[in-house]
């Protein structure tokens, strides 16, 4: 017996996996505290190794994953720098962030 993960929709309707994907994606959680000029949430906290961090999304990533290596950045998969939803945050390298900015032109001229 095979399990069905989604309900089949007749021809002409949306694809089956579209309905599943819409339910799985969580909306952004906006940081309600103070922000810097770039729009990142500002909060000051000290890591166990003595480093002082000042961005809210980095604190959320550290609290949910338990790691925050030196030299790494925490990226937003949703392209919303004010978002602190843990499922939207991933660990990356600074060089890859610069390449993604060049590859994604909508980030060049962000209207605030």
Protein Blocks (a to p, Z undefined) as FASTA:
>chain_A
ZZdfbdcddehiacfklmmmmmmpccddddfbdcdfkopacdddddfkopacfbfklmmm
mmmnopacehiacddfklpakbccfklpccddfklmmmmmmmmmmlmmccZZ
